[in-house]
Amino acid sequence: MGLSIATVQRMFGASLVASVGVWILQGTMMDSVLTLIALCALSAAIWGLSERESTLHYLNLTGSGPWNLLA
């Protein structure tokens, strides 16, 4: 059982709030956008790792996936 969708929404919302905070404090939109990208990627990675079984299945990274092609 992974993270609930409400928790994931809070993580993405916190990413947005932090990004707006960076925009206000730094005064540049580029820093804000880069912060938003980094924090959303981190949130997505945490969400994906919390749902490890289904994530690996949908990415076809199971025992019959692309790793067998390299072996």
A tleap script that builds the chain and sets N, CA, C and O, in Angstrom:
source leaprc.protein.ff14SB
mol = sequence {
  NMET GLY LEU SER ILE ALA THR VAL GLN ARG
  MET PHE GLY ALA SER LEU VAL ALA SER VAL
  GLY VAL TRP ILE LEU GLN GLY THR MET MET
  ASP SER VAL LEU THR LEU ILE ALA LEU CYS
  ALA LEU SER ALA ALA ILE TRP GLY LEU SER
  GLU ARG GLU SER THR LEU HIE TYR LEU ASN
  LEU THR GLY SER GLY PRO TRP ASN LEU LEU
  CALA
}
set mol.1.N position { 0.840 -1.178 0.000 }
set mol.1.CA position { 0.000 0.000 0.000 }
set mol.1.C position { 0.885 1.241 0.000 }
set mol.1.O position { 1.727 1.411 0.882 }
set mol.2.N position { 0.697 2.074 -0.957 }
set mol.2.CA position { 1.516 3.269 -1.095 }
set mol.2.C position { 0.905 4.472 -0.401 }
set mol.2.O position { 0.028 4.340 0.452 }
set mol.3.N position { 1.376 5.626 -0.776 }
set mol.3.CA position { 0.872 6.865 -0.205 }
set mol.3.C position { -0.540 7.136 -0.705 }
set mol.3.O position { -0.887 6.793 -1.835 }
set mol.4.N position { -1.345 7.751 0.146 }
set mol.4.CA position { -2.691 8.110 -0.284 }
set mol.4.C position { -2.611 9.285 -1.257 }
set mol.4.O position { -1.634 10.034 -1.268 }
set mol.5.N position { -3.644 9.428 -2.063 }
set mol.5.CA position { -3.647 10.498 -3.060 }
set mol.5.C position { -3.685 11.872 -2.383 }
set mol.5.O position { -3.170 12.848 -2.929 }
set mol.6.N position { -4.297 11.947 -1.193 }
set mol.6.CA position { -4.322 13.216 -0.462 }
set mol.6.C position { -2.910 13.630 -0.044 }
set mol.6.O position { -2.565 14.811 -0.100 }
set mol.7.N position { -2.104 12.668 0.370 }
set mol.7.CA position { -0.720 12.962 0.745 }
set mol.7.C position { 0.082 13.425 -0.461 }
set mol.7.O position { 0.884 14.354 -0.362 }
set mol.8.N position { -0.133 12.780 -1.593 }
set mol.8.CA position { 0.576 13.161 -2.813 }
set mol.8.C position { 0.158 14.563 -3.247 }
set mol.8.O position { 0.995 15.352 -3.685 }
set mol.9.N position { -1.122 14.875 -3.127 }
set mol.9.CA position { -1.587 16.218 -3.466 }
set mol.9.C position { -0.955 17.259 -2.552 }
set mol.9.O position { -0.597 18.346 -3.004 }
set mol.10.N position { -0.816 16.933 -1.275 }
set mol.10.CA position { -0.165 17.862 -0.349 }
set mol.10.C position { 1.302 18.073 -0.715 }
set mol.10.O position { 1.821 19.184 -0.609 }
set mol.11.N position { 1.959 17.012 -1.141 }
set mol.11.CA position { 3.365 17.136 -1.537 }
set mol.11.C position { 3.509 18.046 -2.753 }
set mol.11.O position { 4.396 18.898 -2.787 }
set mol.12.N position { 2.640 17.870 -3.752 }
set mol.12.CA position { 2.697 18.735 -4.930 }
set mol.12.C position { 2.279 20.165 -4.587 }
set mol.12.O position { 2.827 21.118 -5.140 }
set mol.13.N position { 1.319 20.319 -3.685 }
set mol.13.CA position { 0.926 21.654 -3.240 }
set mol.13.C position { 2.045 22.364 -2.500 }
set mol.13.O position { 2.264 23.561 -2.687 }
set mol.14.N position { 2.757 21.619 -1.655 }
set mol.14.CA position { 3.898 22.195 -0.943 }
set mol.14.C position { 4.999 22.589 -1.926 }
set mol.14.O position { 5.700 23.577 -1.712 }
set mol.15.N position { 5.150 21.821 -2.997 }
set mol.15.CA position { 6.128 22.175 -4.031 }
set mol.15.C position { 5.765 23.509 -4.675 }
set mol.15.O position { 6.634 24.344 -4.925 }
set mol.16.N position { 4.484 23.700 -4.938 }
set mol.16.CA position { 4.029 24.959 -5.529 }
set mol.16.C position { 4.245 26.126 -4.575 }
set mol.16.O position { 4.713 27.189 -4.985 }
set mol.17.N position { 3.907 25.932 -3.302 }
set mol.17.CA position { 4.089 27.000 -2.314 }
set mol.17.C position { 5.569 27.356 -2.173 }
set mol.17.O position { 5.922 28.533 -2.104 }
set mol.18.N position { 6.429 26.345 -2.130 }
set mol.18.CA position { 7.868 26.605 -2.030 }
set mol.18.C position { 8.373 27.340 -3.267 }
set mol.18.O position { 9.232 28.216 -3.163 }
set mol.19.N position { 7.846 26.989 -4.427 }
set mol.19.CA position { 8.258 27.645 -5.660 }
set mol.19.C position { 7.837 29.115 -5.672 }
set mol.19.O position { 8.610 29.981 -6.084 }
set mol.20.N position { 6.636 29.391 -5.229 }
set mol.20.CA position { 6.181 30.783 -5.147 }
set mol.20.C position { 7.027 31.547 -4.131 }
set mol.20.O position { 7.355 32.715 -4.341 }
set mol.21.N position { 7.380 30.881 -3.025 }
set mol.21.CA position { 8.253 31.510 -2.037 }
set mol.21.C position { 9.610 31.863 -2.611 }
set mol.21.O position { 10.151 32.929 -2.321 }
set mol.22.N position { 10.160 30.981 -3.420 }
set mol.22.CA position { 11.443 31.262 -4.073 }
set mol.22.C position { 11.295 32.437 -5.028 }
set mol.22.O position { 12.182 33.285 -5.117 }
set mol.23.N position { 10.178 32.489 -5.741 }
set mol.23.CA position { 9.951 33.601 -6.675 }
set mol.23.C position { 9.895 34.933 -5.923 }
set mol.23.O position { 10.461 35.930 -6.371 }
set mol.24.N position { 9.213 34.938 -4.785 }
set mol.24.CA position { 9.096 36.176 -4.011 }
set mol.24.C position { 10.450 36.576 -3.423 }
set mol.24.O position { 10.828 37.747 -3.464 }
set mol.25.N position { 11.175 35.602 -2.879 }
set mol.25.CA position { 12.449 35.918 -2.225 }
set mol.25.C position { 13.570 36.221 -3.214 }
set mol.25.O position { 14.371 37.126 -2.980 }
set mol.26.N position { 13.635 35.477 -4.310 }
set mol.26.CA position { 14.714 35.667 -5.279 }
set mol.26.C position { 14.375 36.725 -6.324 }
set mol.26.O position { 15.257 37.433 -6.810 }
set mol.27.N position { 13.104 36.824 -6.662 }
set mol.27.CA position { 12.686 37.822 -7.640 }
set mol.27.C position { 12.831 37.382 -9.087 }
set mol.27.O position { 12.595 38.174 -9.998 }
set mol.28.N position { 13.215 36.133 -9.312 }
set mol.28.CA position { 13.355 35.660 -10.686 }
set mol.28.C position { 12.448 34.460 -10.912 }
set mol.28.O position { 12.343 33.567 -10.071 }
set mol.29.N position { 11.813 34.462 -12.041 }
set mol.29.CA position { 10.907 33.373 -12.383 }
set mol.29.C position { 11.669 32.087 -12.684 }
set mol.29.O position { 11.169 30.996 -12.410 }
set mol.30.N position { 12.864 32.201 -13.240 }
set mol.30.CA position { 13.636 31.012 -13.608 }
set mol.30.C position { 13.984 30.171 -12.382 }
set mol.30.O position { 13.862 28.946 -12.421 }
set mol.31.N position { 14.412 30.807 -11.304 }
set mol.31.CA position { 14.703 30.073 -10.071 }
set mol.31.C position { 13.452 29.388 -9.544 }
set mol.31.O position { 13.511 28.266 -9.041 }
set mol.32.N position { 12.333 30.065 -9.662 }
set mol.32.CA position { 11.069 29.503 -9.201 }
set mol.32.C position { 10.677 28.268 -10.009 }
set mol.32.O position { 10.256 27.258 -9.445 }
set mol.33.N position { 10.816 28.353 -11.307 }
set mol.33.CA position { 10.450 27.228 -12.173 }
set mol.33.C position { 11.388 26.047 -11.949 }
set mol.33.O position { 10.938 24.902 -11.908 }
set mol.34.N position { 12.672 26.307 -11.805 }
set mol.34.CA position { 13.622 25.229 -11.544 }
set mol.34.C position { 13.347 24.556 -10.199 }
set mol.34.O position { 13.479 23.339 -10.072 }
set mol.35.N position { 12.966 25.349 -9.201 }
set mol.35.CA position { 12.599 24.788 -7.905 }
set mol.35.C position { 11.355 23.930 -8.026 }
set mol.35.O position { 11.286 22.848 -7.444 }
set mol.36.N position { 10.374 24.402 -8.775 }
set mol.36.CA position { 9.146 23.634 -8.965 }
set mol.36.C position { 9.426 22.318 -9.679 }
set mol.36.O position { 8.889 21.281 -9.292 }
set mol.37.N position { 10.250 22.346 -10.702 }
set mol.37.CA position { 10.590 21.123 -11.437 }
set mol.37.C position { 11.292 20.124 -10.521 }
set mol.37.O position { 10.956 18.940 -10.514 }
set mol.38.N position { 12.261 20.600 -9.755 }
set mol.38.CA position { 13.023 19.707 -8.879 }
set mol.38.C position { 12.144 19.105 -7.790 }
set mol.38.O position { 12.226 17.907 -7.520 }
set mol.39.N position { 11.307 19.921 -7.167 }
set mol.39.CA position { 10.469 19.409 -6.084 }
set mol.39.C position { 9.369 18.487 -6.602 }
set mol.39.O position { 9.026 17.508 -5.939 }
set mol.40.N position { 8.815 18.782 -7.771 }
set mol.40.CA position { 7.805 17.889 -8.349 }
set mol.40.C position { 8.428 16.560 -8.764 }
set mol.40.O position { 7.806 15.509 -8.610 }
set mol.41.N position { 9.644 16.599 -9.285 }
set mol.41.CA position { 10.329 15.354 -9.633 }
set mol.41.C position { 10.613 14.530 -8.385 }
set mol.41.O position { 10.469 13.308 -8.404 }
set mol.42.N position { 11.011 15.184 -7.308 }
set mol.42.CA position { 11.247 14.482 -6.048 }
set mol.42.C position { 9.952 13.882 -5.509 }
set mol.42.O position { 9.941 12.743 -5.042 }
set mol.43.N position { 8.862 14.645 -5.573 }
set mol.43.CA position { 7.566 14.129 -5.123 }
set mol.43.C position { 7.123 12.942 -5.963 }
set mol.43.O position { 6.604 11.962 -5.429 }
set mol.44.N position { 7.323 13.022 -7.260 }
set mol.44.CA position { 6.941 11.914 -8.140 }
set mol.44.C position { 7.783 10.677 -7.863 }
set mol.44.O position { 7.268 9.560 -7.898 }
set mol.45.N position { 9.073 10.862 -7.589 }
set mol.45.CA position { 9.937 9.718 -7.276 }
set mol.45.C position { 9.518 9.058 -5.969 }
set mol.45.O position { 9.493 7.831 -5.872 }
set mol.46.N position { 9.193 9.860 -4.973 }
set mol.46.CA position { 8.728 9.306 -3.697 }
set mol.46.C position { 7.420 8.564 -3.893 }
set mol.46.O position { 7.230 7.482 -3.338 }
set mol.47.N position { 6.517 9.135 -4.678 }
set mol.47.CA position { 5.236 8.485 -4.948 }
set mol.47.C position { 5.447 7.178 -5.705 }
set mol.47.O position { 4.826 6.164 -5.383 }
set mol.48.N position { 6.306 7.199 -6.691 }
set mol.48.CA position { 6.582 5.987 -7.460 }
set mol.48.C position { 7.219 4.903 -6.620 }
set mol.48.O position { 6.896 3.725 -6.777 }
set mol.49.N position { 8.121 5.284 -5.729 }
set mol.49.CA position { 8.756 4.294 -4.863 }
set mol.49.C position { 7.794 3.739 -3.822 }
set mol.49.O position { 7.948 2.601 -3.378 }
set mol.50.N position { 6.806 4.533 -3.431 }
set mol.50.CA position { 5.834 4.027 -2.460 }
set mol.50.C position { 4.896 3.009 -3.101 }
set mol.50.O position { 4.334 2.166 -2.402 }
set mol.51.N position { 4.720 3.074 -4.398 }
set mol.51.CA position { 3.902 2.118 -5.158 }
set mol.51.C position { 4.823 1.253 -6.009 }
set mol.51.O position { 4.599 1.095 -7.209 }
set mol.52.N position { 5.859 0.693 -5.390 }
set mol.52.CA position { 6.939 0.045 -6.125 }
set mol.52.C position { 6.474 -1.077 -7.040 }
set mol.52.O position { 6.919 -1.167 -8.185 }
set mol.53.N position { 5.587 -1.931 -6.550 }
set mol.53.CA position { 5.178 -3.085 -7.353 }
set mol.53.C position { 4.474 -2.660 -8.638 }
set mol.53.O position { 4.809 -3.141 -9.721 }
set mol.54.N position { 3.510 -1.769 -8.519 }
set mol.54.CA position { 2.779 -1.347 -9.718 }
set mol.54.C position { 3.649 -0.476 -10.626 }
set mol.54.O position { 3.519 -0.539 -11.848 }
set mol.55.N position { 4.534 0.334 -10.041 }
set mol.55.CA position { 5.427 1.159 -10.855 }
set mol.55.C position { 6.343 0.294 -11.703 }
set mol.55.O position { 6.494 0.529 -12.902 }
set mol.56.N position { 6.958 -0.713 -11.077 }
set mol.56.CA position { 7.855 -1.593 -11.822 }
set mol.56.C position { 7.096 -2.414 -12.854 }
set mol.56.O position { 7.629 -2.720 -13.922 }
set mol.57.N position { 5.851 -2.774 -12.540 }
set mol.57.CA position { 5.051 -3.540 -13.500 }
set mol.57.C position { 4.712 -2.695 -14.727 }
set mol.57.O position { 4.876 -3.154 -15.858 }
set mol.58.N position { 4.238 -1.456 -14.511 }
set mol.58.CA position { 3.848 -0.603 -15.635 }
set mol.58.C position { 5.044 -0.168 -16.475 }
set mol.58.O position { 4.903 0.063 -17.675 }
set mol.59.N position { 6.213 -0.055 -15.860 }
set mol.59.CA position { 7.420 0.294 -16.608 }
set mol.59.C position { 8.079 -0.928 -17.229 }
set mol.59.O position { 9.116 -0.820 -17.883 }
set mol.60.N position { 7.469 -2.095 -17.019 }
set mol.60.CA position { 7.963 -3.367 -17.547 }
set mol.60.C position { 9.392 -3.642 -17.074 }
set mol.60.O position { 10.249 -4.072 -17.846 }
set mol.61.N position { 9.624 -3.382 -15.790 }
set mol.61.CA position { 10.929 -3.643 -15.199 }
set mol.61.C position { 10.893 -4.882 -14.312 }
set mol.61.O position { 11.669 -4.997 -13.364 }
set mol.62.N position { 9.998 -5.801 -14.621 }
set mol.62.CA position { 9.914 -7.042 -13.866 }
set mol.62.C position { 10.938 -8.027 -14.409 }
set mol.62.O position { 11.801 -7.653 -15.202 }
set mol.63.N position { 10.848 -9.274 -13.989 }
set mol.63.CA position { 11.815 -10.285 -14.405 }
set mol.63.C position { 11.835 -10.521 -15.903 }
set mol.63.O position { 12.841 -10.997 -16.429 }
set mol.64.N position { 10.758 -10.205 -16.606 }
set mol.64.CA position { 10.717 -10.423 -18.051 }
set mol.64.C position { 10.866 -9.115 -18.831 }
set mol.64.O position { 10.520 -9.044 -20.011 }
set mol.65.N position { 11.377 -8.095 -18.173 }
set mol.65.CA position { 11.483 -6.785 -18.804 }
set mol.65.C position { 12.783 -6.574 -19.541 }
set mol.65.O position { 13.431 -7.537 -19.950 }
set mol.66.N position { 13.171 -5.328 -19.714 }
set mol.66.CA position { 14.352 -4.999 -20.526 }
set mol.66.C position { 15.663 -5.473 -19.913 }
set mol.66.O position { 16.663 -5.579 -20.624 }
set mol.67.N position { 15.689 -5.759 -18.619 }
set mol.67.CA position { 16.939 -6.229 -18.005 }
set mol.67.C position { 17.328 -7.603 -18.534 }
set mol.67.O position { 18.511 -7.942 -18.557 }
set mol.68.N position { 16.350 -8.401 -18.959 }
set mol.68.CA position { 16.670 -9.703 -19.550 }
set mol.68.C position { 17.328 -9.548 -20.916 }
set mol.68.O position { 18.098 -10.414 -21.333 }
set mol.69.N position { 17.037 -8.467 -21.610 }
set mol.69.CA position { 17.664 -8.242 -22.910 }
set mol.69.C position { 19.157 -7.977 -22.761 }
set mol.69.O position { 19.944 -8.317 -23.645 }
set mol.70.N position { 19.542 -7.372 -21.651 }
set mol.70.CA position { 20.948 -7.055 -21.423 }
set mol.70.C position { 21.731 -8.253 -20.908 }
set mol.70.O position { 22.957 -8.295 -21.017 }
set mol.71.N position { 21.025 -9.221 -20.350 }
set mol.71.CA position { 21.717 -10.391 -19.764 }
set mol.71.C position { 22.132 -11.386 -20.827 }
set mol.71.O position { 22.721 -12.420 -20.509 }
savepdb mol mol.pdb
quit
